[in-house]
Structure formats: structure tokens, C-alpha cells
Amino acid sequence: MSDIYFIRHGFTPANNVGYNKQEGVRNVIIDDDKCPLDKEYGIKQVAETGEFLSEELKGKKILFYVSPHTRTKETLAIIYEKIKNNVDSIDIKEEKSICEINQGLAYATTPNELYEVLGEEAKIFQELHISTNSLGVSFPMGESMVEAKRRVRHFDKQLKKQRVEGRYDAIVIVSHFDIIKLIHELLTGEMPPKQYTASVIKVGSGLIYVPKTVVPKGYEIPLENYQVESEICGKNRKQ
């Protein structure tokens, strides 16, 4: 039976919206799926994770499932370079069903920024979202956790089948906070341990790896370094 690992992507500009209340991120990185790793701390975190996995997965046959978002693919690319010479083999599958929950208008926005767009509706959403019934509450113009869980069910069945077949020594899922939480619950019936950016969880073993690189409080990401292409009305443009 294959071991299962979850890896959360490294720190991103969008993470800094919640962590350090930085505003204006969405004005530069419009699309969630194109949000990259933070160039200073996110990349350092993932490099540490890669060093850890180089020893943890040494000599093993590995299957990676990766979300199609930029930050998860960047995370895997860095890890791949760290482990490629230390493992038996690596297969990679991009899996759409494990992409981040669609946060709609709430993506990369502080509560104040969301209020500017939605007015009083923003307060109603925030009250509902933190309530005990929040799993069924959709993000404004996005999806709910219930809807996200529905789309990862098929992947969970696929994962369980792969695990039992045992063709790989380790199956590694590179994904996002809420999606890892959903898959872990479907797989084990339990919520995962606390996740940090670029952290690793080995299912059923108690193993949790957290990189030493910590993003400081008060950190302001230089947004001028994050000009990315965004697809607007079918046309690519620089923001």
C-alpha cells in the first residue's frame, strides 16, 4: 500500500492579504489560478520542503498529483529539482479537481476591500461564513465548501484505488489549504493536522514537516514585482 503525503503550496501574495492585511493584491494579480509563490519567502519555504523530501522519499517510486494553479506547479517544480537525483522514479499528473476553492470576489481581498465592492452584503457573507453552517455558504460569485467537496469526491476514489494498488511507494498531493482538508477528511474520516504554507503531512504517521522560514508580521510584498498576465475577455494583457 502506498504512503500518502499532502503538501500545501508555499507562501503567496494572496496569503499576505489575510496574514498581513495587505491591500491591492487583487489589482495586480487578478486571477487566483495565476497567483505565484512569493519571491522572497514562498520560494525559500518550498526549497526547505524539497530538502526534507529529498531524504524522506529517498529511493522511492513517487506519483505526484498537482493542482493546475501557478503556485502549486511552482511548488512542485522546486521540489522536483531537489529530489530528482535522490529517488527511484517520478510520475506527475495534473488534477483539475484538486484546484483551490473558488473564492469569487473574496479572492485576495481584505474585508474592507470586499465591503467596497459588495457593501452591506459583504458583512452578511462574513457573518454567514464564520458561522457553524459555513460549509454550505458560497463565496460571492464563487463556490461553497460543499460544492468543492463534491468535485473532489471522484479524486478521492481514484486516490484510494491507487493507494491499494501499490504501484508507487508514495503518492504526493500538492494542493491548497481547504482542498487538502477536504481530501484528508474523505480519505481518513478525520480532519488533518494544522497546515502551514509549504508544510508536509504524511497520512496516518503523525509526521508533519513545517519549514523554518517564517514570513514576518508587517511584511509588505512589493507588488510591482508581480505583474502577471491575466486573461480578460479572451485577450491576454499585462496588468
C-alpha positions as CSV (number, residue, x, y, z in Angstrom):
1,M,0.0,0.0,0.0
2,S,1.3,3.4,-1.0
3,D,2.1,6.1,1.6
4,I,0.1,9.3,1.1
5,Y,1.6,12.8,1.6
6,F,0.0,16.2,1.3
7,I,2.0,19.3,0.5
8,R,0.5,22.8,0.8
9,H,2.0,25.3,-1.6
10,G,4.4,27.9,-0.4
11,F,3.5,31.5,0.7
12,T,2.0,33.7,-1.9
13,P,1.0,37.4,-2.3
14,A,-2.7,36.4,-1.8
15,N,-1.7,34.7,1.5
16,N,-0.3,38.0,2.7
17,V,-3.8,39.6,2.3
18,G,-5.0,37.5,5.3
19,Y,-1.7,37.3,7.1
20,N,-0.6,40.9,7.0
21,K,-3.8,42.6,5.7
22,Q,-2.1,43.8,2.6
23,E,-4.4,45.6,0.2
24,G,-4.2,46.0,-3.5
25,V,-3.0,42.5,-4.3
26,R,-6.0,41.6,-6.5
27,N,-5.4,44.8,-8.5
28,V,-2.1,43.3,-9.7
29,I,-2.8,39.5,-9.6
30,I,-6.4,39.4,-10.9
31,D,-6.8,35.6,-11.4
32,D,-6.4,33.2,-8.4
33,D,-5.1,30.4,-10.7
34,K,-2.2,32.7,-11.8
35,C,-1.2,33.8,-8.3
36,P,2.6,32.8,-8.0
37,L,4.7,32.0,-5.0
38,D,6.1,34.9,-3.0
39,K,9.5,35.6,-4.5
40,E,11.2,36.1,-1.1
41,Y,9.7,33.8,1.5
42,G,7.5,31.4,-0.5
43,I,10.4,30.1,-2.6
44,K,12.6,29.7,0.4
45,Q,9.9,27.8,2.2
46,V,9.5,25.4,-0.7
47,A,13.2,24.9,-1.1
48,E,13.4,23.8,2.5
49,T,10.5,21.4,2.0
50,G,12.3,20.0,-1.1
51,E,15.4,19.3,1.0
52,F,13.3,17.5,3.6
53,L,11.5,15.4,1.0
54,S,14.8,14.5,-0.7
55,E,15.6,12.4,2.3
56,E,12.1,11.4,3.2
57,L,11.4,10.0,-0.3
58,K,14.9,8.7,-1.0
59,G,15.0,5.7,-3.3
60,K,11.2,5.6,-3.7
61,K,8.8,5.5,-6.7
62,I,6.6,8.6,-6.5
63,L,3.4,9.8,-8.1
64,F,2.7,13.5,-7.7
65,Y,-0.8,14.9,-8.2
66,V,-0.7,18.6,-8.6
67,S,-3.4,21.3,-8.8
68,P,-3.2,23.3,-12.1
69,H,-2.7,26.6,-10.3
70,T,0.5,28.5,-10.8
71,R,1.6,28.4,-7.1
72,T,1.2,24.6,-6.8
73,K,3.0,23.9,-10.1
74,E,5.8,26.3,-9.0
75,T,5.9,24.5,-5.6
76,L,6.3,21.1,-7.4
77,A,8.9,22.4,-9.8
78,I,11.2,23.5,-6.9
79,I,10.6,20.2,-5.1
80,Y,11.3,18.2,-8.2
81,E,14.7,19.8,-8.6
82,K,15.6,19.0,-5.0
83,I,14.6,15.3,-5.1
84,K,15.1,14.1,-8.7
85,N,18.5,12.7,-8.1
86,N,17.6,11.0,-4.9
87,V,14.5,9.0,-5.8
88,D,13.9,5.9,-7.9
89,S,11.3,7.5,-10.3
90,I,8.8,10.4,-10.5
91,D,5.4,10.5,-12.3
92,I,3.3,13.7,-12.4
93,K,-0.4,14.1,-13.0
94,E,-2.1,17.5,-13.1
95,E,-5.5,17.2,-11.5
96,K,-8.2,19.8,-12.0
97,S,-10.5,18.5,-9.3
98,I,-8.0,19.5,-6.6
99,C,-7.6,23.2,-7.6
100,E,-8.3,25.8,-5.0
101,I,-11.9,26.5,-3.8
102,N,-13.3,29.3,-6.0
103,Q,-13.5,32.3,-3.7
104,G,-15.0,34.6,-6.3
105,L,-14.9,38.3,-5.3
106,A,-13.3,37.3,-1.9
107,Y,-10.1,36.2,-3.6
108,A,-7.1,38.3,-2.5
109,T,-9.3,41.0,-0.9
110,T,-9.4,42.3,2.7
111,P,-12.8,42.7,4.4
112,N,-12.6,46.4,3.7
113,E,-11.9,45.8,0.0
114,L,-14.8,43.4,-0.2
115,Y,-17.1,45.8,1.5
116,E,-16.2,48.5,-1.1
117,V,-17.5,46.1,-3.8
118,L,-20.5,44.5,-2.0
119,G,-21.5,47.0,0.6
120,E,-23.7,45.5,3.3
121,E,-23.8,42.2,1.5
122,A,-20.1,41.7,2.4
123,K,-21.0,41.9,6.1
124,I,-23.8,39.4,5.7
125,F,-21.4,37.0,3.8
126,Q,-18.7,37.3,6.5
127,E,-21.2,36.6,9.3
128,L,-22.5,33.5,7.5
129,H,-19.1,32.3,6.5
130,I,-17.8,32.1,10.1
131,S,-21.0,30.5,11.4
132,T,-21.4,26.8,12.1
133,N,-23.2,26.4,8.8
134,S,-20.4,28.0,6.7
135,L,-19.7,24.8,4.7
136,G,-22.8,25.5,2.6
137,V,-22.2,29.2,2.2
138,S,-20.9,30.2,-1.2
139,F,-18.2,32.8,-1.6
140,P,-19.6,35.8,-3.5
141,M,-19.6,34.7,-7.2
142,G,-17.7,31.7,-6.1
143,E,-18.4,28.2,-4.7
144,S,-19.0,26.7,-1.2
145,M,-17.1,24.1,0.6
146,V,-19.9,21.7,-0.1
147,E,-19.5,22.2,-3.8
148,A,-15.7,21.9,-3.6
149,K,-16.2,18.6,-1.7
150,R,-18.5,17.3,-4.4
151,R,-15.8,17.8,-7.1
152,V,-13.0,16.2,-5.1
153,R,-15.0,13.0,-4.3
154,H,-14.0,11.4,-7.7
155,F,-10.4,12.2,-6.9
156,D,-10.7,10.6,-3.5
157,K,-11.9,7.4,-5.1
158,Q,-9.1,7.5,-7.6
159,L,-6.6,8.1,-4.8
160,K,-7.8,5.2,-2.7
161,K,-7.6,2.9,-5.7
162,Q,-4.0,4.0,-6.5
163,R,-3.1,3.6,-2.8
164,V,-4.3,0.0,-2.6
165,E,-2.7,-1.0,-6.0
166,G,0.6,0.0,-4.5
167,R,2.4,0.7,-7.8
168,Y,4.1,3.7,-6.1
169,D,5.9,3.8,-2.8
170,A,4.5,7.3,-2.2
171,I,1.6,9.3,-3.6
172,V,2.1,13.0,-3.0
173,I,-0.7,15.6,-3.4
174,V,0.4,19.2,-4.0
175,S,-2.6,21.4,-3.4
176,H,-4.3,24.1,-1.3
177,F,-5.4,24.5,2.4
178,D,-9.1,23.9,2.1
179,I,-8.8,21.2,-0.6
180,I,-6.2,19.3,1.4
181,K,-8.6,19.5,4.4
182,L,-11.4,18.0,2.3
183,I,-9.4,15.2,0.7
184,H,-7.9,14.2,4.1
185,E,-11.3,14.0,5.6
186,L,-12.7,11.9,2.8
187,L,-9.6,9.7,2.9
188,T,-9.4,9.1,6.7
189,G,-12.6,10.4,8.2
190,E,-10.6,12.9,10.2
191,M,-9.5,16.5,9.8
192,P,-5.8,16.9,9.0
193,P,-3.3,18.5,11.5
194,K,-2.8,22.2,11.3
195,Q,-1.3,23.3,7.9
196,Y,1.3,25.9,7.3
197,T,2.5,27.2,3.9
198,A,4.9,24.6,2.3
199,S,4.1,22.1,5.1
200,V,4.0,18.3,4.6
201,I,1.6,15.8,6.2
202,K,2.2,12.1,5.9
203,V,-1.2,10.4,6.4
204,G,-1.6,8.1,9.4
205,S,2.0,8.5,10.6
206,G,1.9,11.6,12.7
207,L,4.7,13.1,10.5
208,I,4.3,16.8,10.0
209,Y,7.0,18.9,8.4
210,V,7.0,22.7,8.6
211,P,9.8,24.8,7.0
212,K,11.8,27.1,9.3
213,T,11.3,30.1,7.0
214,V,8.6,32.3,8.6
215,V,7.0,35.3,7.0
216,P,7.4,38.2,9.4
217,K,4.5,40.2,10.7
218,G,4.3,43.6,8.9
219,Y,5.8,42.2,5.7
220,E,4.6,44.1,2.6
221,I,5.0,42.4,-0.7
222,P,6.5,44.7,-3.4
223,L,3.6,44.3,-5.8
224,E,5.5,45.9,-8.7
225,N,7.4,42.7,-8.8
226,Y,4.3,40.6,-9.5
227,Q,3.0,41.9,-12.8
228,V,1.4,38.8,-14.4
229,E,-0.7,38.1,-17.5
230,S,-4.4,37.9,-17.0
231,E,-7.0,36.7,-19.5
232,I,-9.7,39.3,-19.8
233,C,-12.5,38.7,-22.3
234,G,-10.4,36.2,-24.2
235,K,-7.4,38.5,-24.6
236,N,-4.1,38.5,-22.7
237,R,-3.0,41.8,-21.3
238,K,-0.4,43.0,-18.8
239,Q,-1.8,44.4,-15.6
